[in-house]
Amino acid sequence: MNKYKFISGVLIGSMLFMGCAVSKLSTKADKLEQQGQLAQAAEMQEQIAGEHTGMAAAKAWYAAGKLWIDPDNPQKSFKRALTCFYRVDHTKASKQIAADTRLWISILTQLVSAKETGAALKDAAEGSERLRQPAPAIPIK
């Protein structure tokens, strides 16, 4: 019987320790966000997510995704946000986080697609403009 108490004590202790580790890193990420260091806060959230599973990972991936698309983030990255949101989708997130994540994935997929389509159209327009210019004269000897 004592062996089982010891094992359960070790398990509970390790879970409390993991919770404290998440809390400390999360507090650091919150401070970075408040200081306007959004990219660093997003990277800290990604670190938390990578080191944990379940709801802790889901919340951290979701927070990182939102930080990557924050309008005040000078290093804003729709693709990196999409990666984070896709990872939320592979965790045991709450129904609300899962629903919000699917919405963000849908919106960002459309934005990235439109941005890439716009870049392709711009390249095509520039290429067609070059075709309209007269070819350089070739000297005949």
C-alpha positions as CSV (number, residue, x, y, z in Angstrom):
1,M,0.0,0.0,0.0
2,N,2.8,2.4,0.8
3,K,4.3,1.8,-2.6
4,Y,1.1,3.1,-4.3
5,K,1.0,6.2,-2.0
6,F,4.6,6.9,-3.0
7,I,3.9,6.5,-6.7
8,S,0.8,8.7,-6.5
9,G,2.7,11.3,-4.6
10,V,5.4,11.4,-7.2
11,L,2.8,11.7,-10.0
12,I,0.9,14.5,-8.2
13,G,4.2,16.3,-7.4
14,S,5.4,16.1,-11.0
15,M,2.1,17.4,-12.3
16,L,2.2,20.3,-9.9
17,F,5.8,21.0,-11.0
18,M,4.8,21.0,-14.6
19,G,2.0,23.3,-13.9
20,C,4.4,25.7,-12.2
21,A,6.8,25.6,-15.1
22,V,3.9,26.4,-17.5
23,S,2.8,29.2,-15.2
24,K,6.3,30.8,-15.0
25,L,6.9,30.7,-18.8
26,S,3.4,31.9,-19.4
27,T,4.0,34.9,-17.0
28,K,7.2,35.7,-18.9
29,A,5.3,35.5,-22.2
30,D,2.6,37.9,-20.8
31,K,5.3,40.3,-19.7
32,L,6.9,40.3,-23.1
33,E,3.5,40.9,-24.7
34,Q,2.8,43.8,-22.4
35,Q,6.2,45.3,-23.3
36,G,5.3,45.1,-27.0
37,Q,7.8,42.4,-27.7
38,L,5.2,40.3,-29.5
39,A,7.4,38.1,-31.6
40,Q,9.4,37.1,-28.5
41,A,6.2,36.4,-26.6
42,A,5.0,34.3,-29.5
43,E,8.2,32.3,-29.5
44,M,7.9,31.8,-25.7
45,Q,4.4,30.5,-26.2
46,E,5.6,28.1,-28.9
47,Q,8.3,26.9,-26.5
48,I,5.6,26.3,-23.8
49,A,3.5,24.4,-26.4
50,G,6.4,22.3,-27.5
51,E,7.2,21.2,-24.0
52,H,3.7,20.3,-22.9
53,T,0.7,18.4,-24.1
54,G,-3.1,18.6,-23.8
55,M,-4.8,21.8,-22.8
56,A,-1.6,23.6,-21.8
57,A,-0.2,23.0,-25.3
58,A,-3.4,24.0,-27.0
59,K,-3.6,27.3,-25.1
60,A,0.0,28.1,-25.8
61,W,-0.3,27.3,-29.6
62,Y,-3.5,29.4,-29.8
63,A,-1.8,32.3,-27.9
64,A,1.3,32.1,-30.2
65,G,-0.9,32.1,-33.3
66,K,-2.8,35.2,-32.2
67,L,0.5,37.0,-31.4
68,W,1.9,36.2,-34.9
69,I,-1.1,38.0,-36.5
70,D,-1.3,40.9,-34.1
71,P,-1.3,44.1,-36.1
72,D,1.2,45.7,-33.7
73,N,3.7,42.8,-34.3
74,P,6.4,44.2,-36.7
75,Q,7.4,40.6,-37.4
76,K,3.8,39.6,-38.3
77,S,3.6,36.2,-40.1
78,F,0.3,34.7,-41.4
79,K,2.1,31.5,-42.3
80,R,3.6,31.1,-38.8
81,A,0.2,31.8,-37.3
82,L,-1.3,29.2,-39.5
83,T,1.2,26.6,-38.3
84,C,0.4,27.4,-34.7
85,F,-3.3,27.2,-35.3
86,Y,-2.9,23.9,-37.2
87,R,-1.1,22.5,-34.2
88,V,-3.9,23.6,-31.9
89,D,-6.1,21.5,-34.1
90,H,-4.0,18.4,-33.2
91,T,-4.2,18.9,-29.4
92,K,-7.0,18.3,-26.9
93,A,-8.3,21.8,-27.0
94,S,-11.5,23.0,-25.4
95,K,-14.5,23.3,-27.7
96,Q,-14.3,27.1,-27.7
97,I,-10.5,27.2,-28.6
98,A,-11.1,24.5,-31.2
99,A,-13.9,26.5,-32.8
100,D,-11.9,29.8,-32.7
101,T,-8.9,28.0,-34.2
102,R,-10.9,26.6,-37.1
103,L,-12.2,30.1,-37.8
104,W,-8.6,31.6,-37.7
105,I,-7.4,28.8,-40.0
106,S,-10.2,29.6,-42.5
107,I,-9.5,33.3,-42.5
108,L,-5.7,33.0,-42.7
109,T,-5.8,30.4,-45.4
110,Q,-7.9,32.9,-47.5
111,L,-5.5,35.8,-46.7
112,V,-2.4,33.8,-47.6
113,S,-4.0,32.5,-50.8
114,A,-5.1,36.0,-51.8
115,K,-1.7,37.4,-51.0
116,E,0.1,34.7,-53.1
117,T,-2.5,35.2,-56.0
118,G,-1.8,38.9,-55.9
119,A,1.9,38.4,-56.1
120,A,1.5,36.0,-59.0
121,L,-0.7,38.5,-60.8
122,K,1.8,41.2,-60.2
123,D,4.6,39.0,-61.6
124,A,2.4,38.2,-64.7
125,A,1.6,41.8,-65.3
126,E,5.3,42.8,-65.1
127,G,6.1,40.0,-67.5
128,S,3.5,41.0,-69.9
129,E,4.7,44.6,-69.7
130,R,8.2,43.5,-70.7
131,L,6.7,41.6,-73.7
132,R,5.0,44.8,-74.9
133,Q,8.2,46.7,-75.1
134,P,9.9,46.7,-78.5
135,A,12.7,44.3,-78.9
136,P,16.1,45.9,-79.1
137,A,17.4,46.4,-82.7
138,I,19.9,43.8,-83.8
139,P,22.6,45.4,-86.0
140,I,22.9,43.7,-89.3
141,K,26.4,43.4,-90.7
